Amino acid sequence: MTGRLMVVNGGSSSGKSGMIRCLQAILDERWLTFGADSFVEAMPAAMQASDDGIHIGPNGEVVVGPEFRRLEAAWTAGIVAMCRAGANVVIDDVFLGGATSQQRWRDAAGEVEILWVGVHCDPEVAAGRELARGDRAVGMAALQATLVHEGVSYDVEVDSSHMEALDCARTIARHLK
């Protein structure tokens, strides 16, 4: 039996990770979760801040190179393989390329069922969360807040600006029934 894939897209500090933890807690089925952050953390240190890997600029802009894309394609294929093997998987992603990023998942998924989730967050709210976290380049959250949604289509959208993670998770869960 093939599992399902849920791709949750939103900018940095939009609240995706907390929302996904809530989803895992309230859903009857078991869902594994993986994210763009864990993929980047798994990369060799030499690819951090390199033209071939990933570079985060002083204002929070993110630039990725060809080796990053090659490894990302392999990682994406691995996630889809888990779904094909029967696991339900939630991906916490940041579509820096908007619709192009979404198309990469579509191409990799093939026949695997995908629920597309958009997590919106007011740029000022996301920037405040970013400052409170202290582990992101200042400016990244505001830059990504709208950029990641350009040209992307969703099955369900939530706005975490003033909505609690659990309420967002409940909204998403209703689309899985």
Buried (B, 14 or more C-beta within 10 A) or exposed (E): EEBBBBBBBBBBBBBBBBBBBBBBEEBEEEBBBBBBBEBBEEBEEEBEEBEBBBBBEEEBBBEBBEBBEEBBEEBBEEBBEBBBEEBBBBBBBBBBBBEEBBBBBEEBBEEBEBBBBBBBBBBEBBBBBBEEEEEBBEBBBBBBBBBBBEEBEBBBBBBBBEBEBBBBBBBBBEEBE
